[in-house]
Amino acid sequence: MKGLRETLRELLGLFVDDGSLALALLAWTAVAGLALPRLGLPMGLAAPSLFLGYLVILLENLARTARRKRG
């Protein structure tokens, strides 16, 4: 049973390496999906706004990981 649990954990790790990153991306997706249309932005700005949010989240996660590895 322990081997199966470890295998499932490794398989999940292939898709979700950092839980906080996955949670932040899901949260931004939800916020962007609900808030961006209500802000009255032109539709041409919705995709770049979503992308920039993802980029900011990724850069923050990389910086946090680098600090953790150094310290």
Biopython code that builds the backbone (N, CA, C, O; Angstrom):
import numpy as np
from Bio.PDB.StructureBuilder import StructureBuilder

atoms = [
    (1, "MET", "N", (0.823, -1.196, 0.000)),
    (1, "MET", "CA", (0.000, 0.000, 0.000)),
    (1, "MET", "C", (0.867, 1.260, 0.000)),
    (1, "MET", "O", (0.537, 2.251, -0.651)),
    (2, "LYS", "N", (1.985, 1.210, 0.741)),
    (2, "LYS", "CA", (2.870, 2.365, 0.799)),
    (2, "LYS", "C", (3.464, 2.660, -0.580)),
    (2, "LYS", "O", (3.627, 3.821, -0.954)),
    (3, "GLY", "N", (3.784, 1.616, -1.324)),
    (3, "GLY", "CA", (4.337, 1.799, -2.664)),
    (3, "GLY", "C", (3.341, 2.452, -3.607)),
    (3, "GLY", "O", (3.714, 3.302, -4.415)),
    (4, "LEU", "N", (2.086, 2.064, -3.510)),
    (4, "LEU", "CA", (1.036, 2.646, -4.341)),
    (4, "LEU", "C", (0.854, 4.123, -4.007)),
    (4, "LEU", "O", (0.713, 4.954, -4.904)),
    (5, "ARG", "N", (0.857, 4.442, -2.731)),
    (5, "ARG", "CA", (0.700, 5.827, -2.287)),
    (5, "ARG", "C", (1.862, 6.678, -2.807)),
    (5, "ARG", "O", (1.656, 7.796, -3.278)),
    (6, "GLU", "N", (3.073, 6.146, -2.719)),
    (6, "GLU", "CA", (4.249, 6.865, -3.198)),
    (6, "GLU", "C", (4.200, 7.058, -4.717)),
    (6, "GLU", "O", (4.572, 8.115, -5.226)),
    (7, "THR", "N", (3.749, 6.051, -5.420)),
    (7, "THR", "CA", (3.619, 6.146, -6.874)),
    (7, "THR", "C", (2.603, 7.211, -7.258)),
    (7, "THR", "O", (2.856, 7.999, -8.170)),
    (8, "LEU", "N", (1.469, 7.250, -6.588)),
    (8, "LEU", "CA", (0.451, 8.262, -6.862)),
    (8, "LEU", "C", (0.960, 9.667, -6.538)),
    (8, "LEU", "O", (0.655, 10.620, -7.255)),
    (9, "ARG", "N", (1.730, 9.795, -5.467)),
    (9, "ARG", "CA", (2.296, 11.093, -5.098)),
    (9, "ARG", "C", (3.270, 11.573, -6.180)),
    (9, "ARG", "O", (3.277, 12.750, -6.541)),
    (10, "GLU", "N", (4.090, 10.652, -6.691)),
    (10, "GLU", "CA", (5.024, 11.003, -7.763)),
    (10, "GLU", "C", (4.284, 11.379, -9.036)),
    (10, "GLU", "O", (4.679, 12.318, -9.727)),
    (11, "LEU", "N", (3.228, 10.665, -9.350)),
    (11, "LEU", "CA", (2.436, 10.960, -10.541)),
    (11, "LEU", "C", (1.788, 12.334, -10.426)),
    (11, "LEU", "O", (1.781, 13.100, -11.390)),
    (12, "LEU", "N", (1.252, 12.644, -9.275)),
    (12, "LEU", "CA", (0.671, 13.964, -9.044)),
    (12, "LEU", "C", (1.746, 15.037, -9.141)),
    (12, "LEU", "O", (1.487, 16.129, -9.647)),
    (13, "GLY", "N", (2.950, 14.738, -8.661)),
    (13, "GLY", "CA", (4.052, 15.688, -8.730)),
    (13, "GLY", "C", (4.454, 16.035, -10.145)),
    (13, "GLY", "O", (5.025, 17.101, -10.378)),
    (14, "LEU", "N", (4.171, 15.160, -11.099)),
    (14, "LEU", "CA", (4.456, 15.473, -12.498)),
    (14, "LEU", "C", (3.599, 16.634, -12.996)),
    (14, "LEU", "O", (4.023, 17.403, -13.858)),
    (15, "PHE", "N", (2.406, 16.753, -12.453)),
    (15, "PHE", "CA", (1.469, 17.780, -12.897)),
    (15, "PHE", "C", (1.409, 18.965, -11.948)),
    (15, "PHE", "O", (1.229, 20.100, -12.389)),
    (16, "VAL", "N", (1.555, 18.724, -10.679)),
    (16, "VAL", "CA", (1.481, 19.782, -9.675)),
    (16, "VAL", "C", (2.711, 19.664, -8.790)),
    (16, "VAL", "O", (2.703, 18.939, -7.795)),
    (17, "ASP", "N", (3.777, 20.388, -9.160)),
    (17, "ASP", "CA", (5.017, 20.325, -8.395)),
    (17, "ASP", "C", (4.920, 21.194, -7.150)),
    (17, "ASP", "O", (5.399, 20.818, -6.080)),
    (18, "ASP", "N", (4.310, 22.333, -7.296)),
    (18, "ASP", "CA", (4.194, 23.267, -6.188)),
    (18, "ASP", "C", (2.716, 23.607, -6.007)),
    (18, "ASP", "O", (2.105, 24.243, -6.865)),
    (19, "GLY", "N", (2.164, 23.184, -4.901)),
    (19, "GLY", "CA", (0.739, 23.392, -4.651)),
    (19, "GLY", "C", (0.347, 24.857, -4.615)),
    (19, "GLY", "O", (-0.735, 25.223, -5.075)),
    (20, "SER", "N", (1.227, 25.709, -4.066)),
    (20, "SER", "CA", (0.885, 27.130, -3.994)),
    (20, "SER", "C", (0.852, 27.752, -5.385)),
    (20, "SER", "O", (0.047, 28.647, -5.643)),
    (21, "LEU", "N", (1.717, 27.291, -6.280)),
    (21, "LEU", "CA", (1.692, 27.797, -7.658)),
    (21, "LEU", "C", (0.388, 27.400, -8.343)),
    (21, "LEU", "O", (-0.259, 28.229, -8.984)),
    (22, "ALA", "N", (0.008, 26.145, -8.207)),
    (22, "ALA", "CA", (-1.229, 25.671, -8.826)),
    (22, "ALA", "C", (-2.434, 26.415, -8.258)),
    (22, "ALA", "O", (-3.335, 26.803, -9.002)),
    (23, "LEU", "N", (-2.451, 26.610, -6.954)),
    (23, "LEU", "CA", (-3.563, 27.323, -6.324)),
    (23, "LEU", "C", (-3.626, 28.776, -6.783)),
    (23, "LEU", "O", (-4.709, 29.292, -7.057)),
    (24, "ALA", "N", (-2.479, 29.437, -6.869)),
    (24, "ALA", "CA", (-2.450, 30.829, -7.316)),
    (24, "ALA", "C", (-2.923, 30.952, -8.763)),
    (24, "ALA", "O", (-3.652, 31.884, -9.101)),
    (25, "LEU", "N", (-2.508, 30.010, -9.621)),
    (25, "LEU", "CA", (-2.947, 30.052, -11.016)),
    (25, "LEU", "C", (-4.448, 29.828, -11.133)),
    (25, "LEU", "O", (-5.116, 30.491, -11.926)),
    (26, "LEU", "N", (-4.975, 28.909, -10.356)),
    (26, "LEU", "CA", (-6.426, 28.686, -10.367)),
    (26, "LEU", "C", (-7.183, 29.901, -9.844)),
    (26, "LEU", "O", (-8.222, 30.280, -10.385)),
    (27, "ALA", "N", (-6.650, 30.506, -8.786)),
    (27, "ALA", "CA", (-7.307, 31.687, -8.221)),
    (27, "ALA", "C", (-7.294, 32.847, -9.218)),
    (27, "ALA", "O", (-8.306, 33.527, -9.386)),
    (28, "TRP", "N", (-6.153, 33.078, -9.882)),
    (28, "TRP", "CA", (-6.088, 34.159, -10.862)),
    (28, "TRP", "C", (-7.035, 33.903, -12.030)),
    (28, "TRP", "O", (-7.669, 34.827, -12.538)),
    (29, "THR", "N", (-7.127, 32.649, -12.449)),
    (29, "THR", "CA", (-8.040, 32.309, -13.535)),
    (29, "THR", "C", (-9.479, 32.653, -13.147)),
    (29, "THR", "O", (-10.230, 33.211, -13.947)),
    (30, "ALA", "N", (-9.853, 32.317, -11.918)),
    (30, "ALA", "CA", (-11.208, 32.610, -11.447)),
    (30, "ALA", "C", (-11.436, 34.111, -11.322)),
    (30, "ALA", "O", (-12.467, 34.624, -11.757)),
    (31, "VAL", "N", (-10.481, 34.811, -10.729)),
    (31, "VAL", "CA", (-10.613, 36.260, -10.558)),
    (31, "VAL", "C", (-10.684, 36.943, -11.921)),
    (31, "VAL", "O", (-11.527, 37.811, -12.146)),
    (32, "ALA", "N", (-9.800, 36.547, -12.821)),
    (32, "ALA", "CA", (-9.793, 37.170, -14.154)),
    (32, "ALA", "C", (-11.097, 36.875, -14.891)),
    (32, "ALA", "O", (-11.639, 37.746, -15.573)),
    (33, "GLY", "N", (-11.594, 35.667, -14.757)),
    (33, "GLY", "CA", (-12.827, 35.307, -15.432)),
    (33, "GLY", "C", (-14.038, 36.046, -14.903)),
    (33, "GLY", "O", (-14.983, 36.315, -15.646)),
    (34, "LEU", "N", (-14.014, 36.374, -13.623)),
    (34, "LEU", "CA", (-15.144, 37.080, -13.021)),
    (34, "LEU", "C", (-14.988, 38.595, -13.062)),
    (34, "LEU", "O", (-15.958, 39.316, -13.297)),
    (35, "ALA", "N", (-13.766, 39.079, -12.833)),
    (35, "ALA", "CA", (-13.576, 40.524, -12.673)),
    (35, "ALA", "C", (-13.276, 41.257, -13.970)),
    (35, "ALA", "O", (-13.775, 42.362, -14.180)),
    (36, "LEU", "N", (-12.478, 40.669, -14.834)),
    (36, "LEU", "CA", (-12.079, 41.388, -16.047)),
    (36, "LEU", "C", (-13.263, 41.801, -16.915)),
    (36, "LEU", "O", (-13.268, 42.927, -17.413)),
    (37, "PRO", "N", (-14.262, 40.952, -17.122)),
    (37, "PRO", "CA", (-15.405, 41.413, -17.927)),
    (37, "PRO", "C", (-16.176, 42.554, -17.271)),
    (37, "PRO", "O", (-16.770, 43.377, -17.968)),
    (38, "ARG", "N", (-16.174, 42.613, -15.951)),
    (38, "ARG", "CA", (-16.921, 43.665, -15.238)),
    (38, "ARG", "C", (-16.194, 45.006, -15.218)),
    (38, "ARG", "O", (-16.794, 46.044, -14.937)),
    (39, "LEU", "N", (-14.889, 44.975, -15.521)),
    (39, "LEU", "CA", (-14.125, 46.216, -15.526)),
    (39, "LEU", "C", (-14.366, 47.038, -16.787)),
    (39, "LEU", "O", (-13.987, 48.207, -16.853)),
    (40, "GLY", "N", (-14.983, 46.438, -17.766)),
    (40, "GLY", "CA", (-15.284, 47.153, -18.989)),
    (40, "GLY", "C", (-14.087, 47.312, -19.914)),
    (40, "GLY", "O", (-14.090, 48.169, -20.797)),
    (41, "LEU", "N", (-13.064, 46.487, -19.714)),
    (41, "LEU", "CA", (-11.907, 46.531, -20.604)),
    (41, "LEU", "C", (-12.300, 46.025, -21.987)),
    (41, "LEU", "O", (-13.182, 45.175, -22.111)),
    (42, "PRO", "N", (-11.664, 46.532, -23.002)),
    (42, "PRO", "CA", (-11.923, 45.978, -24.338)),
    (42, "PRO", "C", (-11.552, 44.491, -24.365)),
    (42, "PRO", "O", (-10.608, 44.073, -23.693)),
    (43, "MET", "N", (-12.282, 43.708, -25.128)),
    (43, "MET", "CA", (-12.051, 42.265, -25.164)),
    (43, "MET", "C", (-10.625, 41.927, -25.608)),
    (43, "MET", "O", (-10.102, 40.869, -25.259)),
    (44, "GLY", "N", (-10.005, 42.807, -26.363)),
    (44, "GLY", "CA", (-8.642, 42.569, -26.807)),
    (44, "GLY", "C", (-7.625, 42.620, -25.682)),
    (44, "GLY", "O", (-6.485, 42.193, -25.866)),
    (45, "LEU", "N", (-8.010, 43.131, -24.522)),
    (45, "LEU", "CA", (-7.093, 43.195, -23.383)),
    (45, "LEU", "C", (-7.277, 42.048, -22.399)),
    (45, "LEU", "O", (-6.471, 41.898, -21.481)),
    (46, "ALA", "N", (-8.300, 41.248, -22.567)),
    (46, "ALA", "CA", (-8.572, 40.167, -21.619)),
    (46, "ALA", "C", (-7.465, 39.120, -21.639)),
    (46, "ALA", "O", (-6.960, 38.734, -20.585)),
    (47, "ALA", "N", (-7.088, 38.663, -22.810)),
    (47, "ALA", "CA", (-6.049, 37.628, -22.904)),
    (47, "ALA", "C", (-4.694, 38.136, -22.419)),
    (47, "ALA", "O", (-4.033, 37.433, -21.655)),
    (48, "PRO", "N", (-4.249, 39.331, -22.828)),
    (48, "PRO", "CA", (-2.973, 39.816, -22.297)),
    (48, "PRO", "C", (-2.999, 40.006, -20.778)),
    (48, "PRO", "O", (-1.992, 39.767, -20.111)),
    (49, "SER", "N", (-4.131, 40.429, -20.229)),
    (49, "SER", "CA", (-4.243, 40.585, -18.780)),
    (49, "SER", "C", (-4.123, 39.238, -18.085)),
    (49, "SER", "O", (-3.455, 39.118, -17.059)),
    (50, "LEU", "N", (-4.764, 38.240, -18.640)),
    (50, "LEU", "CA", (-4.675, 36.891, -18.075)),
    (50, "LEU", "C", (-3.233, 36.398, -18.133)),
    (50, "LEU", "O", (-2.722, 35.849, -17.157)),
    (51, "PHE", "N", (-2.576, 36.593, -19.276)),
    (51, "PHE", "CA", (-1.191, 36.168, -19.448)),
    (51, "PHE", "C", (-0.259, 36.899, -18.485)),
    (51, "PHE", "O", (0.598, 36.271, -17.863)),
    (52, "LEU", "N", (-0.414, 38.212, -18.354)),
    (52, "LEU", "CA", (0.447, 38.972, -17.448)),
    (52, "LEU", "C", (0.272, 38.522, -16.000)),
    (52, "LEU", "O", (1.243, 38.464, -15.246)),
    (53, "GLY", "N", (-0.947, 38.208, -15.614)),
    (53, "GLY", "CA", (-1.174, 37.680, -14.270)),
    (53, "GLY", "C", (-0.454, 36.362, -14.063)),
    (53, "GLY", "O", (0.172, 36.150, -13.025)),
    (54, "TYR", "N", (-0.538, 35.472, -15.046)),
    (54, "TYR", "CA", (0.176, 34.199, -14.963)),
    (54, "TYR", "C", (1.679, 34.430, -14.865)),
    (54, "TYR", "O", (2.367, 33.759, -14.096)),
    (55, "LEU", "N", (2.186, 35.381, -15.649)),
    (55, "LEU", "CA", (3.614, 35.669, -15.661)),
    (55, "LEU", "C", (4.082, 36.190, -14.304)),
    (55, "LEU", "O", (5.131, 35.779, -13.809)),
    (56, "VAL", "N", (3.312, 37.086, -13.708)),
    (56, "VAL", "CA", (3.657, 37.623, -12.393)),
    (56, "VAL", "C", (3.664, 36.504, -11.346)),
    (56, "VAL", "O", (4.564, 36.444, -10.508)),
    (57, "ILE", "N", (2.684, 35.637, -11.393)),
    (57, "ILE", "CA", (2.612, 34.524, -10.444)),
    (57, "ILE", "C", (3.815, 33.600, -10.621)),
    (57, "ILE", "O", (4.419, 33.176, -9.636)),
    (58, "LEU", "N", (4.163, 33.288, -11.856)),
    (58, "LEU", "CA", (5.308, 32.417, -12.121)),
    (58, "LEU", "C", (6.610, 33.053, -11.646)),
    (58, "LEU", "O", (7.427, 32.379, -11.018)),
    (59, "LEU", "N", (6.817, 34.329, -11.932)),
    (59, "LEU", "CA", (8.044, 35.000, -11.502)),
    (59, "LEU", "C", (8.148, 35.056, -9.981)),
    (59, "LEU", "O", (9.231, 34.867, -9.427)),
    (60, "GLU", "N", (7.045, 35.310, -9.313)),
    (60, "GLU", "CA", (7.054, 35.321, -7.846)),
    (60, "GLU", "C", (7.397, 33.949, -7.311)),
    (60, "GLU", "O", (8.161, 33.831, -6.354)),
    (61, "ASN", "N", (6.843, 32.906, -7.916)),
    (61, "ASN", "CA", (7.112, 31.549, -7.477)),
    (61, "ASN", "C", (8.580, 31.192, -7.700)),
    (61, "ASN", "O", (9.198, 30.558, -6.844)),
    (62, "LEU", "N", (9.136, 31.586, -8.826)),
    (62, "LEU", "CA", (10.552, 31.325, -9.102)),
    (62, "LEU", "C", (11.456, 32.046, -8.109)),
    (62, "LEU", "O", (12.434, 31.472, -7.630)),
    (63, "ALA", "N", (11.136, 33.289, -7.800)),
    (63, "ALA", "CA", (11.926, 34.053, -6.832)),
    (63, "ALA", "C", (11.855, 33.409, -5.448)),
    (63, "ALA", "O", (12.868, 33.304, -4.757)),
    (64, "ARG", "N", (10.665, 32.982, -5.048)),
    (64, "ARG", "CA", (10.505, 32.339, -3.736)),
    (64, "ARG", "C", (11.275, 31.029, -3.674)),
    (64, "ARG", "O", (11.897, 30.723, -2.656)),
    (65, "THR", "N", (11.240, 30.254, -4.751)),
    (65, "THR", "CA", (11.961, 28.989, -4.798)),
    (65, "THR", "C", (13.465, 29.221, -4.750)),
    (65, "THR", "O", (14.186, 28.485, -4.076)),
    (66, "ALA", "N", (13.941, 30.233, -5.457)),
    (66, "ALA", "CA", (15.376, 30.542, -5.448)),
    (66, "ALA", "C", (15.841, 30.967, -4.054)),
    (66, "ALA", "O", (16.922, 30.576, -3.614)),
    (67, "ARG", "N", (15.032, 31.762, -3.364)),
    (67, "ARG", "CA", (15.389, 32.166, -1.998)),
    (67, "ARG", "C", (15.443, 30.962, -1.070)),
    (67, "ARG", "O", (16.325, 30.866, -0.216)),
    (68, "ARG", "N", (14.502, 30.049, -1.239)),
    (68, "ARG", "CA", (14.446, 28.845, -0.410)),
    (68, "ARG", "C", (15.669, 27.969, -0.647)),
    (68, "ARG", "O", (16.224, 27.417, 0.303)),
    (69, "LYS", "N", (16.094, 27.835, -1.898)),
    (69, "LYS", "CA", (17.246, 27.000, -2.238)),
    (69, "LYS", "C", (18.543, 27.603, -1.720)),
    (69, "LYS", "O", (19.439, 26.878, -1.288)),
    (70, "ARG", "N", (18.647, 28.952, -1.764)),
    (70, "ARG", "CA", (19.854, 29.620, -1.290)),
    (70, "ARG", "C", (19.976, 29.580, 0.223)),
    (70, "ARG", "O", (21.068, 29.424, 0.770)),
    (71, "GLY", "N", (18.856, 29.723, 0.880)),
    (71, "GLY", "CA", (18.853, 29.847, 2.341)),
    (71, "GLY", "C", (18.853, 28.553, 2.993)),
    (71, "GLY", "O", (18.851, 28.480, 4.222)),
]
sb = StructureBuilder()
sb.init_structure("model")
sb.init_model(0)
sb.init_chain("A")
sb.init_seg("    ")
for serial, (resi, resn, name, xyz) in enumerate(atoms, 1):
    if name == "N":
        sb.init_residue(resn, " ", resi, " ")
    sb.init_atom(name, np.array(xyz, "f"), 0.0, 1.0, " ", f" {name:<3s}", serial, name[0])
structure = sb.get_structure()
